[in-house]
Each structure stands twice: as C-alpha cells, then as structure tokens.
Amino acid sequence: MKPFSKPIYVTRPLLPDRKAIHRKLDEILDAQWLTNRGPQHKLFEKEITRYLKVPYVSLVNNGTSALQLACRVLRLTGEVITTPFTFPATPHALYWNNIKPVFCDIEEASWNIDPSKIEALITPATSAILPVHVFGNPCDTKAIQKIADKYRLKVVYDAAHCFGVKVGEKGIGNFGDASAFSFHATKVFNTLEGGAITCKDPAIKERIDLAKNFGFQGENTIVAPGINAKMDEFQAAFGLVCLKILAREIKKRKKLTAIYQQRLSKIEGIDFATNNNRTVEHNYYNFVIRVDEGEFGKSRDQLYEELKKYNIFTRKYFYPLCSQFQCYRDSSSVFPINLPVAGRVSKEVLSLPLYGGLAESCVSKICDIVEALRKSNNQL
Ligand SMILES: Cc1ncc(COP(=O)(O)O)c(C=O)c1O
C-alpha cells in the first residue's frame, strides 16, 4: 500500500469563510475598538451562552486562564483531586494557584477520573475536585457531585474538549460550580486562542469578570488583584463566524467517526473509550484508539512510527501522564502503583486524524493501513 502523497495531520483547524472574516475585520476596524469588552465580545458572549445552554459565560484569552481563574474565584486552596490523564494545563492551573494536585486513577472504560477512587484521597486540606471530560466524553457527574456534596467540596470541570457536548438536554457546562472551555485552534470550535468559563452563580460570573480585567470595577476602582485574561475583538469575531459553521463541522466529524468505529472495531487489539450514558450528544473532538500490544501484535509506539511511514501523523495523547512530570513528583498520589489504569491507558492510546475537511476515502485508507499493520512485518 502506498503512503499518502501529502501528510495527513492529526487535526486541522476549523476555518471560516474568508469573506466572512474580512467583513468582521472591517467591522472591528470601523469601530476602532480592539479589546476590552467591545461589540464583538458582547455579542459573542451572548451567543455562546445560548449555544452552550448555560446561565453565565465569561470569555477569556485561553483555556488555561479559564482553569486558573475558575480555581481562583472559587477560592480553592490546599489540595485538589484531579486526573493524571489530561493535558498539562489541568494540574498546572492548580500549581499556579498554590494548590497541590492530588492525582486519582481513571476508569478503564471512559478514561475519565474514577469516582470510586476519589474518597480515599480526600484529606482535611482538600478543597475541590477537578475532573476532565476527556476527549469530550462526559464524566460521571452524578457520582462526582454526590462526593462533593458529602464532603462540601467544590467541583470545577475541565471542559476544554467539550464545546457543544450535551447530556440529555443539558449543556455540559452546567455541571459542578464552574467549567473551563478551551477555544484553541486544535479544538472542534476555535477562536485561534481563547476560552470561556461557565457557571450558574451570578456572583461567580462577576468575580471572574473582575479578575480577568485587573480587578477593575468601573474606571478608577480596583477591587481585587486581577490579571489580564481578556478575549480581544478579533478572537470574538472569529468565534462568531466559526459558530455559524460548527454544526456542519460536527456532522462531518460524526460521519468520519462512524467509519473509523465501524472499520476499526473489527480489528483485534483496537479498542475505544466508551460511555454508558446513551443521552450524550458528542462533538467528535478527536478519535482515539487504544492498542493492546498482545492482541494487535504491535505496541502503540510501534503503530505510531509505522503510520508515519505512510505520511499519517497521529498523536500520543495523553502521554506521558501528568503525574510523571518532575514538578509533581513530591506526592504519593503520583506513584504508578496508585494509578494502574491511567498508567496502562496512557501507554496505549493513539489519536488518529480527524477533522471535517478529511475525506472519507482517507479515513478508509487509514483503516486499511492499520488493519494491514496488525501483526504484519510491515510488508504492505
Ligand atoms: C484537557 C485540557 N485542559 C486545558 C487545556 C488548555 O487549553 P488552552 O490551550 O486553550 O490554554 C487543554 C488544551 O489543549 C486541554 O486539552
């Protein structure tokens, strides 16, 4: 089998129509308002609130700031229980708030934090739980909230992957005390860089809006030591035009995902994350497989290297675990013996190319190649 003539990357950003962008740029330049809650920002925040089906949204400059601010305004302290199977921004946001991340193992099926292992990690210093809806797959929010209520803990969701995901009729940003979204270029929905925090309490929304703008209340009063985490007018305008084409993008990704699932589920040694909740409406952020070396005949790392020879660029996502970073080594929660599932999963996952502009024939060919690589010596 011949390699692809051009590289197939793991993702490509969602790009709106150029004319629509040019029109927006004209609007911004005509208004001579580039940042600080301009007209684009106001409109985008309103539309996002409606789209996400949440009471309140605060736009920010990226998903990491969203996490940092959410932890800050909820006044989290001491220790926060989170997952090691995530992007570095999750524990780093805690670190930047002088909070110690305590890593909890994940579920074998969903790859999300395992609620049955959270209680054992709670100490008098625990102030919150910071779960991640990994790859847009919703966590067991009921079980997590039950624990939080029992121990009077806050819950902040890292919803970086879940723009537009719904559970039943509920937008994913309605769970816990706050949720942090990323609008990074690699996400299903993007504003180049960007992010948002959703919450249900107007007082929290007010605190976020103050904190993201140096703590300014009005022109001359500073009520808190805020930072600068504002979204600018171009980002907001880009978001407005991207929002219009998002449904089409998700539809395309859904179709491609169905091809992957249908083809790859027949291959021994390839598995996917699952979620028992049938009411979930996904956003098809990415397509991640789990490779069982014994059954597939090749390790995840070997498959990653072999696919490169065919001009297919996949990603080991998430690998390594955050608990393996040098900066978090001083905690017993990072010992591999305490994180057996996360340890295995991170060595076996591989994110395959997925984006709306990817042709169905490309996905079929990727599946052909994966199938042929199983137990082969690469004599394709
Ligand atoms: C799970 C998770 N959390 C947080 C972030 C940080 O988002 P951003 O890159 O917008 O700062 C990412 C980014 O990819 C992520 O994957």
The ligand as a MOL file (V3000), in Angstrom:
LIG
                    3D

  0  0  0     0  0            999 V3000
M  V30 BEGIN CTAB
M  V30 COUNTS 16 16 0 0 0
M  V30 BEGIN ATOM
M  V30 1 C -7.7600 18.9490 28.8860 0
M  V30 2 C -7.2090 20.3130 28.5730 0
M  V30 3 N -7.2780 21.2640 29.5080 0
M  V30 4 C -6.8180 22.5090 29.2900 0
M  V30 5 C -6.2530 22.8620 28.0950 0
M  V30 6 C -5.6940 24.2520 27.9110 0
M  V30 7 O -6.3530 24.9860 26.9500 0
M  V30 8 P -5.5940 26.1660 26.1650 0
M  V30 9 O -4.6430 25.5360 25.2160 0
M  V30 10 O -6.7110 26.8870 25.4720 0
M  V30 11 O -4.9260 27.0090 27.1870 0
M  V30 12 C -6.1630 21.9180 27.0750 0
M  V30 13 C -5.5490 22.3150 25.7900 0
M  V30 14 O -5.4330 21.7020 24.8430 0
M  V30 15 C -6.6470 20.6060 27.3160 0
M  V30 16 O -6.5630 19.6460 26.3760 0
M  V30 END ATOM
M  V30 BEGIN BOND
M  V30 1 1 1 2
M  V30 2 1 2 3
M  V30 3 2 2 15
M  V30 4 2 3 4
M  V30 5 1 4 5
M  V30 6 1 5 6
M  V30 7 2 5 12
M  V30 8 1 6 7
M  V30 9 1 7 8
M  V30 10 2 8 9
M  V30 11 1 8 10
M  V30 12 1 8 11
M  V30 13 1 12 13
M  V30 14 1 12 15
M  V30 15 2 13 14
M  V30 16 1 15 16
M  V30 END BOND
M  V30 END CTAB
M  END
